[in-house]
Amino acid sequence: MKKIIQIFSNSWKELFHTGTIVVCGLMAALAVTLSMVASIDIGPYIRIGFSGLPNRVVECLFGPVVGSLFGGMLDVLKYILKPSGPFFIGFTLNVMLAGVIYGTLLYRKPVTVGRIVAAEFLTKLLVNCVLNTLWISMLYGKGFFVILPLRVLKNAIMLPIDSCILYFTLTYVKRAVRYLGGIRESKIMHR
């Protein structure tokens, strides 16, 4: 429990650094661009896209507090720029919860396959399969257990794919940060 409190405390302190705000701004621009051009809707209940990768980078670099705030604000911004369906605060809270999960498991820790798969699995199970399905069921009047099997199948298929993409992305980002010597390397690369 003490480690988790320390993770949140350190992530809170990240909010007050200019470099954090600059990187978050760049990642937000990338996420908005990816959401506009690199997402595919498969029916009304399933969307596949890459706009979440910038969120994962922020969560890995700056922790759960910055990651959840970044995700929440970015979710609202993306909806304003490209609305799809009704706005529902539950989806924004889901993005923030995902930020807490990824940030807690990845912040200031080595990028490993096990850590990535654990973060992906928890997020896909709790956020994507349970909460997102519940919100969709409430919004569109469809039965929870009618929608659930297709969403579970999609998330089961995407788990190894997303894990591989995230592993390579975060490995590259950490190398780039180390190479550039930026973003308070001594803190981020705390190994």
Accessible surface in RSA format (square Angstrom, percent):
REM  Atomic radii and reference values for relative SASA: ProtOr
REM  Chains: A
REM  Algorithm: Lee & Richards
REM  Probe-radius: 1.40
REM  Slices: 20
REM RES _ NUM      All-atoms   Total-Side   Main-Chain    Non-polar    All polar
REM                ABS   REL    ABS   REL    ABS   REL    ABS   REL    ABS   REL
RES MET A   1   171.49  88.8 129.34  85.6  42.15 100.4 114.93  97.7  56.57  74.9
RES LYS A   2   179.26  87.5 172.82 106.0   6.44  15.3 117.72 106.0  61.55  65.6
RES LYS A   3   168.86  82.4 164.72 101.1   4.14   9.9 110.59  99.5  58.27  62.1
RES ILE A   4    78.71  44.8  78.71  58.6   0.00   0.0  78.71  56.7   0.00   0.0
RES ILE A   5   106.00  60.3 102.82  76.6   3.18   7.7 105.35  75.9   0.65   1.8
RES GLN A   6    92.90  51.9  92.24  67.4   0.66   1.6  35.29  75.1  57.61  43.7
RES ILE A   7    23.15  13.2  22.60  16.8   0.55   1.3  23.15  16.7   0.00   0.0
RES PHE A   8    64.21  32.1  62.99  39.0   1.22   3.2  63.31  38.4   0.90   2.6
RES SER A   9    40.87  34.5  31.82  42.5   9.05  20.8  22.80  48.5  18.07  25.3
RES ASN A  10    23.91  16.5  22.49  21.7   1.42   3.4   0.80   1.9  23.10  22.3
RES SER A  11     0.00   0.0   0.00   0.0   0.00   0.0   0.00   0.0   0.00   0.0
RES TRP A  12   132.21  53.1 132.21  64.0   0.00   0.0 112.42  59.9  19.79  32.1
RES LYS A  13   115.70  56.4 113.62  69.7   2.08   5.0  73.19  65.9  42.50  45.3
RES GLU A  14     3.41   2.0   3.15   2.4   0.26   0.6   2.86   5.5   0.55   0.5
RES LEU A  15    39.42  22.0  30.60  21.9   8.83  22.2  30.60  21.5   8.83  23.7
RES PHE A  16   142.38  71.2 107.70  66.7  34.67  90.2 115.32  69.9  27.05  77.4
RES HIS A  17    57.52  31.4  53.91  37.5   3.61   9.2  35.43  36.5  22.09  25.7
RES THR A  18   109.25  77.7  99.52 100.9   9.73  23.2  66.73  89.6  42.52  64.3
RES GLY A  19    28.96  35.7   0.00   N/A  28.96  35.7  23.15  63.5   5.81  13.0
RES THR A  20     0.33   0.2   0.33   0.3   0.00   0.0   0.33   0.4   0.00   0.0
RES ILE A  21   101.50  57.8  98.96  73.7   2.54   6.1  99.00  71.3   2.50   6.8
RES VAL A  22    83.77  55.1  75.86  68.7   7.91  19.1  82.31  71.5   1.47   4.0
RES VAL A  23    20.03  13.2  20.03  18.1   0.00   0.0  20.03  17.4   0.00   0.0
RES CYS A  24    16.65  12.6  16.03  17.9   0.63   1.5  12.71  32.2   3.94   4.3
RES GLY A  25    42.15  52.0   0.00   N/A  42.15  52.0  34.83  95.6   7.32  16.4
RES LEU A  26   114.13  63.6 108.42  77.6   5.71  14.3 108.85  76.4   5.28  14.2
RES MET A  27    38.18  19.8  38.18  25.3   0.00   0.0  37.30  31.7   0.87   1.2
RES ALA A  28    20.69  19.0  20.57  31.7   0.12   0.3  20.69  29.1   0.00   0.0
RES ALA A  29    60.27  55.4  49.19  75.9  11.07  25.2  58.49  82.4   1.78   4.7
RES LEU A  30    82.46  45.9  78.11  55.9   4.35  10.9  81.82  57.5   0.64   1.7
RES ALA A  31     0.00   0.0   0.00   0.0   0.00   0.0   0.00   0.0   0.00   0.0
RES VAL A  32    22.70  14.9  22.70  20.6   0.00   0.0  22.70  19.7   0.00   0.0
RES THR A  33    73.99  52.6  70.44  71.4   3.54   8.4  49.40  66.4  24.58  37.2
RES LEU A  34    37.83  21.1  37.72  27.0   0.12   0.3  37.72  26.5   0.12   0.3
RES SER A  35    16.80  14.2  14.38  19.2   2.42   5.6  13.15  28.0   3.65   5.1
RES MET A  36    75.59  39.1  54.73  36.2  20.86  49.7  40.56  34.5  35.03  46.4
RES VAL A  37   116.55  76.7  79.69  72.1  36.85  88.8  86.54  75.2  30.01  81.4
RES ALA A  38    28.75  26.4  17.55  27.1  11.20  25.5  27.10  38.2   1.66   4.4
RES SER A  39    35.27  29.8   9.61  12.8  25.65  59.1   3.74   8.0  31.53  44.2
RES ILE A  40   113.75  64.7 110.52  82.3   3.23   7.8 113.75  81.9   0.00   0.0
RES ASP A  41    92.86  65.0  65.71  65.4  27.14  64.2  24.63  58.0  68.22  68.0
RES ILE A  42    91.21  51.9  83.44  62.2   7.77  18.7  87.47  63.0   3.74  10.1
RES GLY A  43    51.08  63.0   0.00   N/A  51.08  63.0  33.05  90.7  18.03  40.4
RES PRO A  44   112.29  81.8  76.30  69.6  35.98 130.8  89.25  73.7  23.04 143.2
RES TYR A  45    47.20  22.0  39.52  22.5   7.68  20.0  34.89  26.2  12.31  15.2
RES ILE A  46    10.32   5.9   6.16   4.6   4.16  10.0   7.70   5.5   2.62   7.1
RES ARG A  47   119.96  50.4 103.36  52.7  16.60  39.5  39.04  53.4  80.92  49.0
RES ILE A  48    42.65  24.3  38.84  28.9   3.81   9.2  41.98  30.2   0.67   1.8
RES GLY A  49    37.81  46.6   0.00   N/A  37.81  46.6   6.50  17.8  31.31  70.1
RES PHE A  50    88.46  44.3  86.02  53.3   2.44   6.4  88.36  53.6   0.10   0.3
RES SER A  51    18.81  15.9  18.35  24.5   0.45   1.0   0.03   0.1  18.78  26.3
RES GLY A  52    27.00  33.3   0.00   N/A  27.00  33.3  22.46  61.6   4.54  10.2
RES LEU A  53    38.90  21.7  37.16  26.6   1.74   4.4  37.19  26.1   1.71   4.6
RES PRO A  54     1.37   1.0   0.39   0.4   0.99   3.6   1.18   1.0   0.19   1.2
RES ASN A  55     6.71   4.6   6.71   6.5   0.00   0.0   0.02   0.1   6.69   6.5
RES ARG A  56    32.73  13.7  32.73  16.7   0.00   0.0   4.08   5.6  28.65  17.4
RES VAL A  57     7.93   5.2   7.93   7.2   0.00   0.0   7.93   6.9   0.00   0.0
RES VAL A  58     0.00   0.0   0.00   0.0   0.00   0.0   0.00   0.0   0.00   0.0
RES GLU A  59     0.08   0.0   0.08   0.1   0.00   0.0   0.00   0.0   0.08   0.1
RES CYS A  60     1.84   1.4   1.21   1.3   0.63   1.5   0.16   0.4   1.68   1.8
RES LEU A  61     3.58   2.0   3.03   2.2   0.55   1.4   3.04   2.1   0.54   1.5
RES PHE A  62     0.00   0.0   0.00   0.0   0.00   0.0   0.00   0.0   0.00   0.0
RES GLY A  63     0.00   0.0   0.00   N/A   0.00   0.0   0.00   0.0   0.00   0.0
RES PRO A  64     0.01   0.0   0.00   0.0   0.01   0.1   0.00   0.0   0.01   0.1
RES VAL A  65    24.44  16.1  21.97  19.9   2.46   5.9  24.44  21.2   0.00   0.0
RES VAL A  66     3.86   2.5   3.49   3.2   0.37   0.9   3.56   3.1   0.30   0.8
RES GLY A  67     0.00   0.0   0.00   N/A   0.00   0.0   0.00   0.0   0.00   0.0
RES SER A  68    12.23  10.3  12.23  16.3   0.00   0.0   2.01   4.3  10.22  14.3
RES LEU A  69    64.91  36.1  63.92  45.7   0.99   2.5  64.50  45.3   0.40   1.1
RES PHE A  70    15.12   7.6  11.74   7.3   3.38   8.8  14.14   8.6   0.98   2.8
RES GLY A  71     0.50   0.6   0.00   N/A   0.50   0.6   0.05   0.1   0.45   1.0
RES GLY A  72     5.05   6.2   0.00   N/A   5.05   6.2   4.72  13.0   0.33   0.7
RES MET A  73   133.05  68.9 124.08  82.1   8.96  21.3  87.74  74.6  45.30  60.0
RES LEU A  74     5.41   3.0   2.81   2.0   2.60   6.5   4.94   3.5   0.46   1.2
RES ASP A  75    30.39  21.3  28.08  27.9   2.31   5.5   1.36   3.2  29.03  28.9
RES VAL A  76    56.47  37.2  56.47  51.1   0.00   0.0  56.47  49.1   0.00   0.0
RES LEU A  77    74.17  41.3  72.83  52.1   1.35   3.4  73.91  51.9   0.27   0.7
RES LYS A  78    40.87  19.9  38.15  23.4   2.72   6.5  24.32  21.9  16.55  17.6
RES TYR A  79    61.58  28.8  57.39  32.7   4.19  10.9  44.94  33.8  16.65  20.5
RES ILE A  80   119.82  68.2  98.37  73.3  21.45  51.7 103.10  74.2  16.72  45.4
RES LEU A  81    90.67  50.5  64.09  45.9  26.57  66.8  66.49  46.7  24.18  65.1
RES LYS A  82    95.20  46.4  84.83  52.1  10.37  24.7  65.92  59.3  29.29  31.2
RES PRO A  83    85.22  62.1  64.12  58.5  21.10  76.7  64.21  53.0  21.02 130.6
RES SER A  84    58.86  49.7  35.00  46.7  23.87  55.0  31.27  66.6  27.59  38.7
RES GLY A  85    44.28  54.6   0.00   N/A  44.28  54.6  24.11  66.2  20.17  45.2
RES PRO A  86    69.95  51.0  53.80  49.0  16.15  58.7  62.82  51.9   7.14  44.4
RES PHE A  87    86.96  43.5  61.18  37.9  25.78  67.1  62.43  37.8  24.53  70.2
RES PHE A  88    46.04  23.0  42.33  26.2   3.72   9.7  43.94  26.6   2.10   6.0
RES ILE A  89    98.51  56.1  95.94  71.5   2.57   6.2  95.94  69.1   2.57   7.0
RES GLY A  90     2.46   3.0   0.00   N/A   2.46   3.0   2.46   6.8   0.00   0.0
RES PHE A  91    55.07  27.6  54.27  33.6   0.80   2.1  54.46  33.0   0.62   1.8
RES THR A  92     6.87   4.9   6.87   7.0   0.00   0.0   6.87   9.2   0.00   0.0
RES LEU A  93    97.78  54.5  94.13  67.3   3.65   9.2  94.52  66.4   3.26   8.8
RES ASN A  94     4.08   2.8   3.71   3.6   0.36   0.9   2.38   5.7   1.70   1.6
RES VAL A  95    38.73  25.5  36.45  33.0   2.28   5.5  38.65  33.6   0.08   0.2
RES MET A  96    53.90  27.9  53.17  35.2   0.73   1.7  45.22  38.4   8.68  11.5
RES LEU A  97    65.87  36.7  62.20  44.5   3.67   9.2  65.06  45.7   0.81   2.2
RES ALA A  98     7.49   6.9   7.49  11.6   0.00   0.0   7.49  10.5   0.00   0.0
RES GLY A  99     0.00   0.0   0.00   N/A   0.00   0.0   0.00   0.0   0.00   0.0
RES VAL A 100    46.95  30.9  46.95  42.5   0.00   0.0  46.95  40.8   0.00   0.0
RES ILE A 101    20.57  11.7  16.31  12.2   4.26  10.3  20.57  14.8   0.00   0.0
RES TYR A 102     5.65   2.6   5.65   3.2   0.00   0.0   0.00   0.0   5.65   7.0
RES GLY A 103     0.00   0.0   0.00   N/A   0.00   0.0   0.00   0.0   0.00   0.0
RES THR A 104    25.20  17.9  24.07  24.4   1.13   2.7  22.90  30.8   2.30   3.5
RES LEU A 105    48.23  26.9  48.22  34.5   0.02   0.0  48.23  33.9   0.00   0.0
RES LEU A 106     2.02   1.1   1.42   1.0   0.60   1.5   1.63   1.1   0.39   1.1
RES TYR A 107     2.86   1.3   1.40   0.8   1.46   3.8   1.40   1.1   1.46   1.8
RES ARG A 108    52.28  22.0  42.91  21.9   9.37  22.3  15.24  20.8  37.04  22.4
RES LYS A 109    49.97  24.4  48.91  30.0   1.06   2.5  46.78  42.1   3.19   3.4
RES PRO A 110    61.54  44.9  60.00  54.7   1.55   5.6  61.27  50.6   0.27   1.7
RES VAL A 111    29.49  19.4   8.98   8.1  20.50  49.4   9.38   8.2  20.10  54.5
RES THR A 112    57.96  41.2  54.64  55.4   3.31   7.9  52.39  70.4   5.57   8.4
RES VAL A 113    90.67  59.7  87.35  79.1   3.32   8.0  87.57  76.1   3.11   8.4
RES GLY A 114    50.66  62.5   0.00   N/A  50.66  62.5  39.75 109.1  10.91  24.4
RES ARG A 115    69.09  29.0  60.35  30.8   8.74  20.8  11.06  15.1  58.03  35.2
RES ILE A 116     0.60   0.3   0.60   0.4   0.00   0.0   0.60   0.4   0.00   0.0
RES VAL A 117    56.32  37.1  56.32  51.0   0.00   0.0  56.32  48.9   0.00   0.0
RES ALA A 118    43.65  40.1  36.06  55.6   7.59  17.3  43.25  60.9   0.40   1.1
RES ALA A 119     0.00   0.0   0.00   0.0   0.00   0.0   0.00   0.0   0.00   0.0
RES GLU A 120     8.00   4.6   8.00   6.0   0.00   0.0   0.00   0.0   8.00   6.5
RES PHE A 121   103.83  51.9 103.79  64.3   0.04   0.1 103.79  62.9   0.04   0.1
RES LEU A 122    68.85  38.3  68.85  49.3   0.00   0.0  68.85  48.4   0.00   0.0
RES THR A 123     8.67   6.2   8.67   8.8   0.00   0.0   8.67  11.7   0.00   0.0
RES LYS A 124    17.47   8.5  17.45  10.7   0.02   0.0   7.29   6.6  10.18  10.8
RES LEU A 125    80.50  44.8  78.09  55.9   2.41   6.1  80.03  56.2   0.47   1.3
RES LEU A 126    78.79  43.9  78.03  55.8   0.75   1.9  78.23  54.9   0.55   1.5
RES VAL A 127     5.87   3.9   5.87   5.3   0.00   0.0   5.87   5.1   0.00   0.0
RES ASN A 128    27.42  18.9  27.42  26.5   0.00   0.0   3.14   7.6  24.28  23.5
RES CYS A 129     9.23   7.0   9.23  10.3   0.00   0.0   2.68   6.8   6.55   7.1
RES VAL A 130    66.37  43.7  66.37  60.1   0.00   0.0  66.37  57.7   0.00   0.0
RES LEU A 131    46.01  25.6  46.01  32.9   0.00   0.0  46.01  32.3   0.00   0.0
RES ASN A 132    27.62  19.0  27.62  26.7   0.00   0.0   0.37   0.9  27.25  26.3
RES THR A 133     0.00   0.0   0.00   0.0   0.00   0.0   0.00   0.0   0.00   0.0
RES LEU A 134    67.48  37.6  67.48  48.3   0.00   0.0  67.48  47.4   0.00   0.0
RES TRP A 135    43.91  17.6  43.91  21.3   0.00   0.0  43.91  23.4   0.00   0.0
RES ILE A 136    14.07   8.0  14.07  10.5   0.00   0.0  14.07  10.1   0.00   0.0
RES SER A 137    17.16  14.5  13.77  18.4   3.39   7.8   0.00   0.0  17.16  24.0
RES MET A 138   115.51  59.8  82.65  54.7  32.86  78.2  82.82  70.4  32.70  43.3
RES LEU A 139    55.78  31.1  25.20  18.0  30.58  76.9  27.93  19.6  27.85  74.9
RES TYR A 140    98.67  46.1  74.19  42.2  24.49  63.7  60.95  45.8  37.72  46.5
RES GLY A 141    70.04  86.4   0.00   N/A  70.04  86.4  35.86  98.4  34.18  76.6
RES LYS A 142    97.84  47.7  92.49  56.8   5.35  12.7  38.77  34.9  59.07  62.9
RES GLY A 143    38.91  48.0   0.00   N/A  38.91  48.0  30.06  82.5   8.85  19.8
RES PHE A 144    46.99  23.5  42.43  26.3   4.56  11.9  42.43  25.7   4.56  13.1
RES PHE A 145   158.35  79.2 146.43  90.7  11.92  31.0 146.94  89.1  11.40  32.6
RES VAL A 146   117.49  77.3  97.01  87.8  20.48  49.4 102.70  89.2  14.79  40.1
RES ILE A 147    11.67   6.6   6.06   4.5   5.61  13.5  11.67   8.4   0.00   0.0
RES LEU A 148    36.62  20.4  36.62  26.2   0.00   0.0  36.62  25.7   0.00   0.0
RES PRO A 149    83.21  60.6  70.95  64.7  12.26  44.6  78.63  64.9   4.59  28.5
RES LEU A 150   102.20  56.9  98.34  70.4   3.85   9.7 101.04  71.0   1.15   3.1
RES ARG A 151    16.02   6.7  16.02   8.2   0.00   0.0   0.50   0.7  15.52   9.4
RES VAL A 152    66.48  43.7  65.88  59.6   0.60   1.4  65.88  57.2   0.60   1.6
RES LEU A 153   100.16  55.8  97.36  69.7   2.80   7.0  99.92  70.2   0.24   0.6
RES LYS A 154    42.10  20.5  38.20  23.4   3.91   9.3  15.45  13.9  26.66  28.4
RES ASN A 155     5.42   3.7   4.29   4.2   1.13   2.7   4.26  10.3   1.16   1.1
RES ALA A 156    60.14  55.3  41.81  64.5  18.33  41.7  48.96  68.9  11.18  29.6
RES ILE A 157    95.22  54.2  87.60  65.3   7.63  18.4  93.54  67.4   1.68   4.6
RES MET A 158    22.31  11.6  22.31  14.8   0.00   0.0  14.18  12.1   8.14  10.8
RES LEU A 159    38.59  21.5  38.59  27.6   0.00   0.0  38.59  27.1   0.00   0.0
RES PRO A 160    77.71  56.6  71.19  64.9   6.52  23.7  77.54  64.0   0.17   1.0
RES ILE A 161    79.92  45.5  75.51  56.3   4.40  10.6  79.67  57.4   0.25   0.7
RES ASP A 162    34.94  24.5  32.64  32.5   2.29   5.4   8.85  20.8  26.09  26.0
RES SER A 163     7.94   6.7   6.89   9.2   1.05   2.4   7.12  15.2   0.82   1.1
RES CYS A 164    70.46  53.3  67.15  74.9   3.31   7.8  17.33  43.9  53.13  57.3
RES ILE A 165    53.68  30.5  48.22  35.9   5.46  13.2  52.87  38.1   0.81   2.2
RES LEU A 166     1.32   0.7   1.32   0.9   0.00   0.0   1.32   0.9   0.00   0.0
RES TYR A 167    62.26  29.1  62.26  35.4   0.00   0.0  22.11  16.6  40.14  49.5
RES PHE A 168   134.00  67.0 129.77  80.4   4.23  11.0 130.12  78.9   3.88  11.1
RES THR A 169    35.70  25.4  29.17  29.6   6.52  15.5  24.05  32.3  11.65  17.6
RES LEU A 170     0.20   0.1   0.20   0.1   0.00   0.0   0.20   0.1   0.00   0.0
RES THR A 171    26.81  19.1  25.15  25.5   1.66   4.0  25.81  34.7   1.01   1.5
RES TYR A 172   153.98  71.9 152.98  87.0   1.00   2.6 108.71  81.7  45.26  55.8
RES VAL A 173    27.03  17.8  26.26  23.8   0.78   1.9  27.03  23.5   0.00   0.0
RES LYS A 174     9.20   4.5   9.20   5.6   0.00   0.0   9.13   8.2   0.07   0.1
RES ARG A 175   149.93  63.0 146.59  74.7   3.34   8.0  43.23  59.1 106.70  64.7
RES ALA A 176    29.81  27.4  23.53  36.3   6.28  14.3  29.64  41.7   0.16   0.4
RES VAL A 177    10.60   7.0   9.02   8.2   1.58   3.8  10.60   9.2   0.00   0.0
RES ARG A 178   123.75  52.0 114.08  58.2   9.66  23.0  48.84  66.8  74.90  45.4
RES TYR A 179   190.27  88.8 159.94  91.0  30.32  78.9 119.97  90.2  70.29  86.7
RES LEU A 180   135.28  75.3 104.26  74.6  31.02  78.0 107.35  75.4  27.93  75.2
RES GLY A 181    44.77  55.2   0.00   N/A  44.77  55.2  16.65  45.7  28.11  63.0
RES GLY A 182    28.59  35.3   0.00   N/A  28.59  35.3  28.59  78.5   0.00   0.0
RES ILE A 183    39.84  22.7  26.27  19.6  13.57  32.7  30.62  22.0   9.23  25.0
RES ARG A 184    62.14  26.1  44.65  22.8  17.49  41.6  49.97  68.3  12.17   7.4
RES GLU A 185    53.40  30.7  49.98  37.8   3.42   8.1  14.49  28.0  38.91  31.8
RES SER A 186    97.27  82.2  71.71  95.7  25.56  58.9  57.61 122.7  39.66  55.6
RES LYS A 187    87.35  42.6  83.29  51.1   4.06   9.7  54.62  49.2  32.73  34.9
RES ILE A 188     2.27   1.3   2.07   1.5   0.20   0.5   2.27   1.6   0.00   0.0
RES MET A 189    24.48  12.7  12.95   8.6  11.53  27.5  12.93  11.0  11.55  15.3
RES HIS A 190   123.01  67.2 115.79  80.5   7.22  18.5  80.64  83.1  42.37  49.3
RES ARG A 191   130.75  54.9  51.19  26.1  79.56 189.4  80.04 109.4  50.71  30.7
END  Absolute sums over single chains surface
CHAIN  1 A    10161.6       8584.8       1576.8       7676.5       2485.1
END  Absolute sums over all chains
TOTAL         10161.6       8584.8       1576.8       7676.5       2485.1
